[in-house]
């Protein structure tokens, strides 16, 4: 019985140690990089091209805002289905403008959003676009105004 208990303790120590090292490696790992793409925006008779990070999962979106803005000019979000959920800027380090797009890439609404330094989404304001959207293009605040991009313009993710 004594050897059984000793074996059980040894197993628990081994599992705890492995978990400790795995958690440390995971938490200290550099954030994954987002795939880089280009979007074209058809606006007022001209076409703008913008290098973006392609965000396909919530984890990528969170990681992209943990630090400074990526080495791209924006983030292009594609969702698996239409959604109308609000955006929260918890943990953002910069103000953004977000264009909410339908499934064809047409801009439905553009909203400016201020950063919230709190890591908890519950203490930060939510920005409800009040439209059903399938994609979103996120850039530094004021970019859309500066380039005269407005609702009705079309955003397309270019092929490589």
C-alpha positions in Angstrom: 0.0 0.0 0.0 2.9 2.3 0.8 4.5 1.9 -2.6 1.1 2.5 -4.2 0.8 5.9 -2.4 4.4 6.8 -3.3 3.7 6.0 -6.9 0.6 8.1 -6.9 2.5 11.1 -5.4 5.2 10.7 -8.0 2.6 10.7 -10.8 0.9 13.8 -9.4 4.3 15.6 -9.1 5.1 14.7 -12.7 1.8 15.9 -14.1 1.9 19.2 -12.1 5.5 19.8 -13.3 4.6 19.2 -16.9 1.5 21.4 -16.6 3.6 24.2 -15.1 6.2 24.1 -17.9 3.6 23.8 -20.6 1.6 26.8 -19.2 4.8 28.9 -19.0 5.7 28.1 -22.6 2.2 28.9 -23.8 1.9 32.2 -22.0 5.3 33.4 -23.0 5.1 32.4 -26.6 5.3 35.2 -29.1 1.9 36.0 -30.6 1.1 34.3 -33.9 1.3 36.5 -36.9 -1.7 37.1 -39.0 -1.8 36.3 -42.7 -1.1 39.4 -44.7 -3.4 40.3 -47.6 -4.6 43.4 -49.5 -8.1 44.8 -49.8 -9.3 47.1 -52.5 -11.9 49.7 -51.8 -14.0 51.1 -54.6 -14.8 54.6 -53.5 -16.1 57.7 -55.5 -14.8 56.4 -58.8 -11.3 55.4 -57.6 -9.8 52.3 -56.1 -7.7 52.4 -52.9 -5.5 49.5 -51.9 -4.8 48.7 -48.3 -2.5 46.1 -46.8 -4.3 44.3 -44.0 -3.9 41.4 -41.5 -6.6 38.7 -42.2 -8.5 37.8 -39.0 -10.5 34.6 -39.2 -10.8 33.6 -35.6 -11.5 35.4 -32.3 -8.1 34.3 -31.0 -6.4 36.1 -33.9 -8.5 39.2 -33.2 -7.5 39.2 -29.5 -3.8 38.7 -30.2 -3.8 41.5 -32.8 -4.8 44.0 -30.1 -2.6 42.8 -27.3 0.3 45.0 -28.5 0.7 47.8 -30.9 -1.0 47.9 -34.3 0.4 45.3 -36.6 2.8 46.0 -39.4 -0.2 46.5 -41.7 -2.6 49.4 -42.1 -5.7 47.6 -41.0 -7.4 44.3 -40.0 -9.9 42.6 -42.2 -12.3 40.4 -40.3 -14.3 37.6 -42.0 -17.0 35.8 -40.0 -18.5 32.4 -40.8 -22.0 33.8 -40.6 -23.9 37.1 -40.5 -23.8 38.7 -37.1 -25.0 41.8 -35.4 -23.0 41.7 -32.2 -21.4 44.8 -30.7 -17.7 45.5 -30.6 -15.7 46.0 -27.5 -12.4 47.8 -27.4 -11.0 46.2 -24.1 -7.3 46.1 -24.3 -7.0 48.2 -27.4 -4.0 50.6 -27.5 -5.3 52.9 -30.2 -8.5 54.4 -31.5 -10.0 52.7 -34.5 -12.6 53.2 -37.2 -14.5 50.1 -38.2 -16.5 49.6 -41.5 -19.1 46.9 -41.2 -19.7 45.1 -44.5 -22.4 42.8 -45.9 -21.6 39.5 -47.6 -20.8 41.3 -50.9 -18.4 43.7 -49.3 -20.6 46.7 -49.4 -20.0 49.1 -46.5 -23.2 49.3 -44.3 -21.9 51.5 -41.5 -18.6 53.1 -40.3 -18.0 53.7 -36.6 -15.2 55.4 -34.6 -14.2 53.6 -31.4 -12.0 54.8 -28.6 -9.5 52.5 -26.9 -10.2 51.1 -23.4 -7.1 50.3 -21.3 -9.0 47.9 -19.1 -8.3 44.2 -19.9 -11.9 43.4 -18.8 -14.6 43.7 -21.5 -17.2 44.3 -18.8 -15.8 47.7 -17.9 -15.4 49.0 -21.4 -18.1 50.5 -23.7 -19.6 48.4 -26.4 -20.2 49.8 -29.9 -23.3 48.3 -31.6 -23.4 48.9 -35.3 -27.1 48.1 -35.4 -26.7 46.4 -38.8 -26.2 42.7 -39.6 -22.7 42.3 -41.0 -20.5 39.5 -42.4 -17.1 41.2 -42.6 -15.5 44.2 -41.0 -12.5 46.4 -41.9 -10.7 48.0 -39.0 -8.2 50.9 -39.5 -6.8 53.7 -37.4 -9.4 56.2 -36.4 -10.0 58.8 -39.2 -8.6 56.7 -42.1 -12.0 56.3 -43.8 -12.7 60.1 -43.5 -9.3 61.0 -44.7 -9.7 58.8 -47.8 -13.4 59.8 -48.4 -14.6 56.2 -47.9 -18.3 56.0 -46.9 -21.3 53.6 -46.7 -22.2 52.2 -50.1 -18.5 51.8 -51.1 -17.3 48.3 -51.8 -14.4 46.4 -50.1 -12.9 43.3 -51.7 -10.2 41.0 -50.4 -7.8 40.6 -53.3 -6.4 37.2 -54.3 -2.8 36.7 -53.6 
